[in-house]
Amino acid sequence: MTQDVTAELFKLKAHIEKSKTEAAKISGQIEQLCQQRASEFGCATDEEATAYIQELEGDVVRLEMEISEGVSTVKSELNW
């Protein structure tokens, strides 16, 4: 019985160590992505990134409307 408990504790220790390694790896990836976000898009925080995304979505809607209006104008001028 003592051997079973000892073996289980060693398994748990190995699992904890593996989890710590994975957490450190993920933390490093998050840090790298935050730096990339800041350098490429000028967004230092999640809030700034969210606002930037909303601004881009607004631009997309505006441009889609301009394209649609342009297509309608061309069709009208060509009697299409």
Contacts in CASP RR format, 6 or more apart in sequence:
PFRMAT RR
TARGET T0000
AUTHOR 0000-0000-0000
METHOD contacts of the structure
MODEL  1
MTQDVTAELFKLKAHIEKSKTEAAKISGQIEQLCQQRASEFGCATDEEAT
AYIQELEGDVVRLEMEISEGVSTVKSELNW
37 43 0 8 1.000
37 49 0 8 1.000
38 44 0 8 1.000
41 49 0 8 1.000
41 52 0 8 1.000
42 48 0 8 1.000
42 52 0 8 1.000
43 49 0 8 1.000
43 52 0 8 1.000
74 80 0 8 1.000
END
